[in-house]
Amino acid sequence: MIQIYFVRHGETDWNHLGKHQGFSDIPLNEKGMAQAVDVGDALRDVHFDRAIVSDLVRARVTSEEILKGRYIPTTFTEGLREINFGDWESLTYSEINERWPGQIEAIYEDPSQKPIPNGETVEMVQERAYARLIEELSLMEDGERLLVVCHGGTIRTLLCALTGIPLNCLWRLAQGNTAVSVVDFWGDQSPYNRICILNDTSHTHVREGGYGED
């Protein structure tokens, strides 16, 4: 069994404003940097054998805080980027709904097979991210631990792929900024794969005062 630690990146200004950032390379804001430090402290004593990280700066910086002072083989990859929101990049929910009435609501109700204008479907995200994750896991040995630092939407698709959760349940899996989720991985398509921890943001409670998606 290989244990996978998924960590979402810290907050950005676009997160705070409710903008869809997808492939846009938006840095952490002050709160996001503090969150990255907090999750780094929380995971300081957790040993990782390998790490794989989205190449976008918000994920890279979050991973640097987690792995600070460690010498862990780390790969940065486009394969773990957030959903490409295409024409919806930089827009809020209400702005999108005004320009494309009903489309974003339909995607959040059931994202399966629903394309974003000039962007991706969740199936496309899951396919590229899961293929990259399995490639990394193939380099590991039984009993090792992998750190994955990327994005809320991407992590949701991976949790579904690993455990057989239907993609139309995607948005029911909460992923706050710097949330930690842990999966025990027994193999590709194994019925024994299981989510042990989901959306743990307890490391932010002292600073922020409670659970939250953002």
Secondary structure, 3 states (H helix, E strand, C coil): CEEEEEEECCCEHHHHHCECCCCCCCCECHHHHHHHHHHHHHCCCCCCCEEEEECCHHHHHHHHHHCCCCCCCEEEEHHHCCCCCHHHCCCEHHHHHHHCCCHHHHHHHCCCCCCCCCCCCHHHHHHHHHHHHHHHHCCCCCCCEEEEEECHHHHHHHHHHHHCCCHHHHHHCCCCCCCEEEEEECCCCCCCCEEEEEEECHHHHHHHCCCCCC
